[in-house]
Amino acid sequence: RFSGTFVGNADSASPAAATSPPTVAAATLPAVPTIPVVPTIVGVPNTVAEGVLNPNEVKPPASGTRRARVLYDYEAADSTELALLADEMITVYSLPGMDPDWLIGERGNQKGKVPVTYLELLS
């Protein structure tokens, strides 16, 4: 049988304080330096691997170039892109590590990235 007297923690002012778990101090861990990882692709300038493409630095592959017909006009957003006019023919190719939604397009001595969705790839 239990007596009617509550036996609790003598240091606590209320029963709630006696039942709450003790506070654990968070351990402070030493800061660990992080090293940025930049992917590199053998044979491709680092500007392509880092996402910055200078069309004048890339060379077309020995094989793998294709002709493409432009389906819609496209205005280049910056100097790395090639502006397109509907129904013109250009040469296109891909580079390792490049976004699959884009190709390198060439028209005469002009070169730049072009969106694949604006092209009809020919054989």
C-alpha positions as CSV (number, residue, x, y, z in Angstrom):
1,R,0.0,0.0,0.0
2,F,1.1,3.5,-0.8
3,S,0.9,6.3,1.7
4,G,-0.7,9.6,0.7
5,T,2.5,11.4,1.0
6,F,4.3,12.3,-2.3
7,V,8.0,11.7,-2.3
8,G,9.7,13.7,-4.9
9,N,13.0,15.5,-5.6
10,A,13.7,17.8,-2.7
11,D,15.4,20.3,-5.0
12,S,12.4,20.8,-7.3
13,A,9.8,23.4,-6.7
14,S,7.0,21.6,-8.6
15,P,6.1,18.0,-9.6
16,A,6.6,18.9,-13.3
17,A,10.2,19.9,-12.6
18,A,10.8,16.6,-10.9
19,T,9.6,14.6,-13.9
20,S,11.3,16.6,-16.7
21,P,14.5,15.0,-18.1
22,P,17.8,16.7,-17.3
23,T,19.1,19.1,-19.9
24,V,22.1,17.7,-21.8
25,A,24.6,20.2,-23.0
26,A,25.2,20.0,-26.8
27,A,28.7,18.9,-27.6
28,T,30.6,21.3,-29.7
29,L,32.4,19.7,-32.5
30,P,35.5,21.3,-34.2
31,A,34.7,22.9,-37.5
32,V,35.7,20.6,-40.4
33,P,36.9,22.4,-43.5
34,T,35.2,21.5,-46.7
35,I,37.0,21.2,-50.0
36,P,35.0,22.2,-53.1
37,V,34.9,19.4,-55.7
38,V,35.1,20.6,-59.3
39,P,34.5,17.8,-61.9
40,T,37.0,17.7,-64.7
41,I,36.7,15.9,-67.9
42,V,39.8,14.7,-69.7
43,G,40.3,16.5,-73.0
44,V,37.6,19.2,-72.3
45,P,38.5,22.7,-71.1
46,N,37.6,23.3,-67.5
47,T,35.2,26.1,-68.6
48,V,32.8,23.4,-69.9
49,A,33.0,21.3,-66.7
50,E,32.3,24.4,-64.5
51,G,29.2,25.3,-66.5
52,V,30.8,28.3,-68.3
53,L,31.1,27.7,-72.0
54,N,33.2,29.9,-74.3
55,P,32.2,28.6,-77.7
56,N,35.5,29.8,-79.2
57,E,37.5,27.4,-76.9
58,V,35.7,24.2,-78.0
59,K,36.5,22.2,-81.1
60,P,34.0,20.0,-82.9
61,P,34.6,16.3,-82.4
62,A,36.2,14.4,-85.2
63,S,33.0,12.5,-85.6
64,G,29.5,13.0,-84.2
65,T,28.5,16.2,-85.9
66,R,25.0,16.3,-87.4
67,R,23.0,18.7,-89.5
68,A,19.9,20.2,-87.9
69,R,17.0,22.3,-89.2
70,V,16.0,25.1,-86.9
71,L,12.2,24.8,-86.1
72,Y,11.7,28.2,-84.4
73,D,13.5,31.6,-84.0
74,Y,15.6,31.7,-80.9
75,E,17.2,34.9,-79.4
76,A,20.5,34.2,-77.7
77,A,20.4,35.1,-74.0
78,D,24.2,35.8,-73.8
79,S,27.4,35.5,-75.9
80,T,27.7,31.8,-75.2
81,E,24.5,31.1,-77.1
82,L,23.8,31.1,-80.9
83,A,20.8,33.1,-82.2
84,L,18.7,31.0,-84.6
85,L,16.2,31.7,-87.4
86,A,13.5,29.2,-88.3
87,D,14.2,27.0,-91.3
88,E,18.0,27.6,-91.4
89,M,20.4,24.7,-91.4
90,I,23.2,24.4,-88.8
91,T,25.8,21.9,-87.7
92,V,25.4,20.6,-84.1
93,Y,27.4,18.4,-81.8
94,S,27.5,17.5,-78.1
95,L,30.4,17.7,-75.6
96,P,31.1,15.4,-72.6
97,G,29.6,16.9,-69.4
98,M,27.3,19.3,-71.2
99,D,23.7,19.7,-70.3
100,P,21.7,17.2,-72.5
101,D,19.1,19.9,-73.3
102,W,21.7,21.9,-75.2
103,L,24.1,21.3,-78.2
104,I,26.9,23.3,-79.7
105,G,25.7,24.8,-82.9
106,E,27.8,26.2,-85.8
107,R,26.7,28.5,-88.6
108,G,29.7,29.6,-90.8
109,N,32.2,31.1,-88.3
110,Q,29.6,31.6,-85.6
111,K,29.4,29.1,-82.7
112,G,27.4,28.8,-79.5
113,K,25.0,26.8,-77.4
114,V,21.5,26.0,-78.9
115,P,18.5,24.4,-77.2
116,V,17.7,20.9,-78.6
117,T,13.9,21.6,-78.5
118,Y,14.3,24.2,-81.2
119,L,16.0,21.7,-83.6
120,E,15.0,18.9,-85.9
121,L,18.1,16.7,-86.0
122,L,18.9,15.2,-89.4
123,S,21.1,12.3,-90.4
